[in-house]
């Protein structure tokens, strides 16, 4: 008989389960007989323990297991007959009112997945990021690589300039008293790299070896040193030396230093351009994907199961704890993180996941093996031995599943872009690369 499903608030549903005590007792007695064949007790040979003793010692636990097993099987059968997609684990509570003495009754409360109504994709407006890689970006990248391999030459009487390496002593005082971390000798840093606070770099700019300068500096409110955060201190700096950078020429030696065994500068340039294009392509796709997903989730008009929201929220909290650990926080596992801080993000992720799943199903966007392999091969190009990376991902089920998930999202993005109202958004190189 088709089970009766009661609709509660939102996505909650409830069904009633009942089982006769006689059925339970049959299972209990059968299990007791099985146990009796090898049961041991003081004063009795194995297998000769009286059933009355076994009932006292084993009966309660056997009866508990029998009830759980019977009700669990019944619940699975009932839910299967309903045809409902159950979200999370049902909760059971005993029912006593209106129940016969020879019957055990339970109320199973559970949530179901919502009916996900997808929008008309033609009504969506999305932005496709566009960022061409020109010779200028290639040259800038080469300049960065040259700067990373610069050799510094100390020059007497040189006024410190941007990119110079300055060696100095400094003493910082707060209300006339040196503070922790505010003193150093023979300290070196490169001007213009952002290693020091802007006021510190500005003070050192233009100074020569042997010069001394005293200047005030106000630390940011969120500075790591709590004793000086948000406060104004006084620094005295004494410049020891100023060295200018000598950048290597883009020649065969430079190419070899960057992994071009033949020292072929043209191949180096091609490799650099290829690396930049792969990086830009990935970032452009991510930006476009974000626009597509924002447009899709904005149309969501359905409730989400509380169990899925709770699971996603806990997942976000765990990610936050891992990030705290990476930053060196000693109490990351116990640090109080309020769940409501992630409610909005978790809600969005659950809704988006349900919509993507429905779109994949109705539009046949499943990841094809050739797509997965092509994605892995593209990813592997960033490594020295691409073939080994491809083999590793194809042979590892978990890693392959990660790529399949990416391909699924790519398929969804491409499908929506083919249907939606798309406008190109030009993004400059620094913006897409996150450069200051």
C-alpha positions in Angstrom: 0.0 0.0 0.0 1.3 3.4 -0.9 2.4 5.2 2.3 0.7 8.4 3.4 3.0 11.4 3.3 2.1 14.4 5.4 3.3 17.7 4.2 4.7 19.9 7.0 6.3 23.4 6.6 8.3 24.1 3.5 10.2 21.0 2.3 9.5 18.9 5.5 7.5 15.7 5.1 6.4 13.0 7.6 5.3 9.4 7.4 4.1 7.1 10.1 5.7 3.7 10.6 4.3 0.8 12.7 5.5 -2.7 13.4 3.9 -5.4 15.6 5.6 -6.4 18.8 5.1 -10.0 17.8 7.2 -9.5 14.7 10.0 -8.0 16.8 9.8 -10.8 19.3 10.2 -13.4 16.6 13.4 -11.8 15.5 14.6 -11.4 19.1 13.9 -15.1 19.9 15.6 -16.2 16.7 18.7 -14.2 17.6 18.8 -15.5 21.1 18.7 -19.1 19.8 21.6 -18.3 17.5 23.6 -16.7 20.4 22.8 -19.6 22.7 24.7 -22.1 20.6 28.0 -20.6 21.6 27.1 -18.5 24.7 29.3 -18.9 27.8 28.5 -18.4 31.5 30.0 -19.4 34.8 28.9 -22.9 35.8 27.6 -23.8 32.3 29.2 -25.5 29.4 29.3 -23.5 26.1 26.0 -23.6 24.4 24.1 -24.8 27.6 23.3 -21.4 29.1 19.6 -21.2 30.0 17.5 -19.0 27.8 16.3 -17.1 30.8 19.8 -16.0 31.6 20.5 -15.0 28.0 17.3 -13.0 28.0 18.5 -11.0 30.9 22.1 -10.5 29.7 21.5 -10.2 25.9 17.8 -9.6 25.4 17.7 -5.7 25.8 20.5 -5.1 23.3 19.2 -7.7 20.8 15.7 -6.2 21.1 17.1 -2.7 20.5 18.9 -3.8 17.4 15.9 -5.7 16.1 13.7 -2.6 16.5 16.3 -0.4 14.8 16.8 -2.9 11.9 13.1 -3.5 11.4 12.2 0.2 11.5 15.1 1.1 9.3 14.2 -1.4 6.6 10.6 -0.3 6.8 11.6 3.3 6.4 13.7 2.6 3.4 10.9 0.7 1.8 8.3 3.3 2.5 10.5 6.1 1.2 11.3 4.1 -1.9 7.6 3.7 -2.6 6.9 7.4 -2.3 9.4 8.2 -5.1 10.5 11.3 -3.2 14.1 12.5 -3.2 15.1 12.7 0.4 17.6 15.3 1.5 19.7 14.5 4.6 18.8 11.8 7.2 15.2 11.4 8.5 14.6 11.8 12.2 12.6 9.3 14.1 10.4 9.8 17.2 8.2 7.3 19.0 4.4 7.7 18.7 2.3 6.6 21.7 -1.0 8.3 21.3 -3.6 6.2 19.6 -1.3 3.2 19.2 -2.4 -0.3 20.1 -0.6 -2.1 22.9 0.8 -4.8 20.5 2.3 -2.2 18.1 5.3 0.1 18.0 4.8 3.3 16.0 7.2 6.0 14.9 7.0 9.3 13.1 9.7 9.8 10.5 10.3 13.4 9.6 12.5 14.3 6.6 13.2 16.9 4.0 12.8 16.5 0.3 14.7 18.2 -2.6 12.8 21.1 -4.1 11.4 21.3 -7.6 14.1 23.3 -9.3 12.5 25.6 -11.9 15.2 26.7 -14.4 14.9 30.1 -16.0 14.6 30.8 -19.7 18.3 31.1 -20.4 17.6 33.6 -23.2 16.5 36.1 -20.6 19.8 36.0 -18.7 22.3 38.9 -19.2 25.9 37.9 -18.6 29.4 39.5 -19.2 32.1 37.6 -21.0 35.6 38.8 -19.9 38.0 39.5 -22.7 41.8 40.2 -22.2 44.1 39.8 -25.1 47.8 39.1 -24.4 50.0 41.5 -26.4 53.8 41.9 -26.8 53.7 44.5 -24.0 52.5 41.9 -21.5 55.2 39.4 -22.6 57.9 42.1 -22.3 56.6 43.1 -18.8 56.8 39.5 -17.7 60.3 39.2 -19.1 61.3 42.4 -17.2 59.9 40.9 -14.0 62.0 37.7 -14.6 65.1 39.9 -15.2 64.4 41.8 -12.0 64.2 38.5 -10.1 67.7 37.6 -11.4 69.3 41.1 -11.0 72.8 41.4 -9.5 73.2 44.4 -7.2 76.2 46.8 -7.4 77.0 49.0 -4.5 77.7 52.6 -5.7 79.2 55.2 -3.5 77.4 58.6 -3.3 74.3 57.2 -5.0 70.9 58.6 -4.0 68.5 55.7 -3.4 66.1 55.2 -6.3 63.2 52.9 -7.0 64.4 49.3 -7.4 67.7 50.0 -5.6 68.7 47.8 -2.7 69.2 49.8 0.5 71.1 48.6 3.6 70.4 50.5 6.8 70.1 50.5 10.5 66.9 51.7 12.1 65.5 52.3 15.6 61.9 52.9 16.2 60.6 54.5 19.5 57.1 55.0 20.9 57.0 57.9 23.3 60.8 57.9 23.4 61.0 54.2 24.2 62.2 51.5 21.7 59.5 49.0 21.0 59.7 45.3 20.1 60.5 44.6 16.5 61.4 48.3 15.9 65.2 47.9 15.8 67.5 46.3 13.2 71.1 46.5 11.9 72.3 46.0 8.3 68.7 45.6 7.2 68.3 45.2 3.4 65.2 45.8 1.3 64.5 46.8 -2.3 62.8 50.1 -2.8 59.4 50.0 -4.5 58.7 46.3 -3.8 56.2 47.0 -1.0 58.1 45.1 1.6 58.1 48.1 4.0 55.3 50.5 4.8 55.0 53.4 2.3 56.1 56.1 4.8 59.3 54.1 5.5 60.1 53.6 1.8 59.4 57.3 1.2 61.8 58.3 3.9 64.6 56.1 2.5 64.1 57.4 -1.1 66.9 59.7 -2.2 69.2 59.0 0.8 72.9 58.2 0.4 75.3 56.1 2.4 76.2 57.7 5.7 73.1 59.9 5.9 70.7 59.8 8.9 67.1 60.7 8.9 64.5 61.0 11.7 60.8 60.8 10.7 57.3 59.9 12.1 55.4 56.9 11.0 51.8 55.9 11.8 51.1 52.2 11.8 47.9 50.9 10.3 45.1 50.0 12.7 45.3 46.3 11.6 49.1 46.1 12.0 50.4 42.8 13.3 52.2 44.4 16.2 49.4 45.2 18.6 51.6 47.5 20.8 52.0 50.0 17.9 48.9 49.3 15.7 47.2 52.6 15.0 49.9 54.6 16.8 52.5 57.1 15.6 56.1 56.3 16.3 59.5 57.9 15.5 62.1 56.2 13.4 65.8 57.0 13.0 67.4 55.4 10.0 71.1 55.3 9.1 71.9 54.3 5.5 74.9 52.0 5.2 74.9 51.4 1.4 72.9 51.9 -1.8 73.2 49.3 -4.6 71.7 49.6 -8.1 70.3 46.5 -9.9 72.0 45.3 -13.0 69.5 43.3 -15.0 70.7 40.4 -17.2 70.4 40.7 -21.0 67.8 38.6 -22.7 70.3 36.3 -24.4 71.2 32.7 -24.5 72.5 32.6 -20.9 69.3 34.1 -19.7 67.2 31.6 -21.7 69.2 28.7 -20.2 68.7 30.1 -16.7 65.0 29.9 -17.3 65.0 26.3 -18.4 65.7 26.6 -22.2 68.6 24.1 -22.5 69.5 25.2 -26.1 69.5 28.9 -25.0 67.0 29.7 -27.7 65.6 33.1 -27.0 62.8 32.8 -29.5 61.6 29.6 -27.8 61.9 31.3 -24.4 59.7 34.1 -25.7 57.2 31.6 -27.1 57.2 29.7 -23.7 56.6 32.9 -21.8 53.8 34.0 -24.0 52.2 30.5 -23.8 52.4 30.5 -20.0 50.8 34.0 -19.8 48.1 33.0 -22.3 47.2 29.9 -20.2 47.1 31.9 -17.0 45.1 34.7 -18.5 42.7 32.2 -20.2 42.0 30.5 -16.8 41.4 33.8 -15.1 39.2 35.1 -17.9 37.2 31.9 -17.7 36.8 32.2 -14.0 35.6 35.8 -14.3 33.1 34.9 -17.0 32.0 31.9 -15.0 31.3 34.1 -12.0 29.1 36.4 -14.1 27.2 33.4 -15.5 26.7 31.9 -12.0 25.6 35.2 -10.6 23.0 35.6 -13.3 21.8 32.0 -12.9 21.5 32.0 -9.1 19.7 35.4 -9.1 16.7 33.6 -10.7 16.4 31.0 -8.0 12.8 30.9 -6.6 12.8 27.8 -4.4 13.4 26.7 -0.9 16.5 24.7 0.0 16.6 21.8 2.5 17.9 22.8 6.0 20.1 19.7 6.1 21.9 20.8 2.9 22.4 24.3 4.2 23.7 23.0 7.5 26.1 20.6 5.7 27.4 23.4 3.5 27.8 25.8 6.4 29.9 23.3 8.3 32.0 22.8 5.2 32.6 26.5 5.0 33.5 26.6 8.7 36.0 23.8 8.2 37.6 25.6 5.2 37.9 28.7 7.5 39.6 26.6 10.2 42.1 25.2 7.7 42.9 28.8 6.5 43.5 29.8 10.1 45.9 26.8 10.6 47.8 27.9 7.5 48.2 31.3 9.1 49.7 29.7 12.2 46.8 30.2 14.6 47.4 27.7 17.4 43.7 27.3 18.5 42.3 27.1 15.0 40.3 23.9 15.8 38.5 25.4 18.8 38.3 29.1 17.8 34.6 30.1 17.9 33.4 30.7 14.3 29.7 31.8 14.1 27.7 29.7 11.7 25.6 32.6 10.6 28.7 34.3 9.2 28.5 31.7 6.3 24.7 31.5 5.9 24.5 33.8 2.9 27.4 32.1 1.1 26.2 28.6 2.0 22.7 29.4 0.8 24.0 30.6 -2.6 26.3 27.6 -3.0 23.4 25.1 -2.3 21.0 26.9 -4.6 23.6 27.1 -7.4 24.5 23.4 -6.9 20.9 22.4 -7.3 20.4 24.6 -10.4 23.6 23.3 -12.0 22.6 19.7 -11.3 19.2 20.3 -12.9 20.6 22.0 -15.9 23.1 19.3 -16.5 20.4 16.7 -16.3 17.8 18.4 -18.6 20.4 19.6 -21.2 22.7 16.6 -21.2 25.8 18.4 -20.2 27.6 15.5 -18.6 31.4 15.5 -18.8 32.7 13.4 -21.7 36.0 11.3 -21.3 37.6 13.3 -24.1 36.7 16.6 -22.5 38.3 15.4 -19.2 41.5 14.3 -20.9 41.7 17.5 -22.9 41.3 19.6 -19.7 44.0 17.5 -17.9 46.4 17.9 -20.9 45.9 21.7 -20.8 46.5 21.8 -17.1 49.6 19.6 -17.4 51.3 22.1 -19.8 52.3 24.2 -16.8 54.6 21.4 -15.6 58.0 20.2 -16.7 56.8 16.7 -17.5 53.3 17.0 -18.8 52.9 13.3 -19.8 53.5 12.2 -16.2 50.9 14.7 -14.9 48.4 13.4 -17.4 49.1 9.8 -16.4 48.8 10.6 -12.7 45.4 12.3 -13.1 43.9 9.7 -15.4 45.0 6.9 -13.0 43.8 8.5 -9.8 40.0 8.4 -9.5 39.7 11.2 -7.0 41.9 13.6 -9.0 40.0 12.6 -12.2 36.7 13.4 -10.4 38.0 16.9 -9.5 38.7 17.6 -13.2 35.3 16.1 -14.2 33.6 18.6 -11.8 35.5 21.4 -13.5 34.5 20.2 -16.9 30.9 20.0 -15.8 31.0 23.6 -14.8 32.7 24.6 -18.0 29.9 22.8 -19.9 27.3 24.7 -18.0 29.0 28.0 -18.6 29.4 27.3 -22.4 25.7 26.2 -22.6 24.5 29.4 -20.9 26.7 31.6 -23.0 25.3 30.0 -26.1 21.8 30.9 -25.0 22.0 34.0 -22.9 22.4 37.7 -23.8 26.2 38.1 -23.7 28.2 41.3 -23.8 32.0 41.4 -23.9 33.7 43.1 -21.0 37.3 44.3 -21.7 39.5 43.6 -18.7 43.1 45.0 -18.6 46.0 42.7 -17.9 46.8 44.1 -14.4 43.2 43.7 -13.3 42.8 40.1 -14.5 46.2 39.2 -12.9 45.4 41.0 -9.7 48.4 43.3 -10.0 48.4 46.5 -8.0 
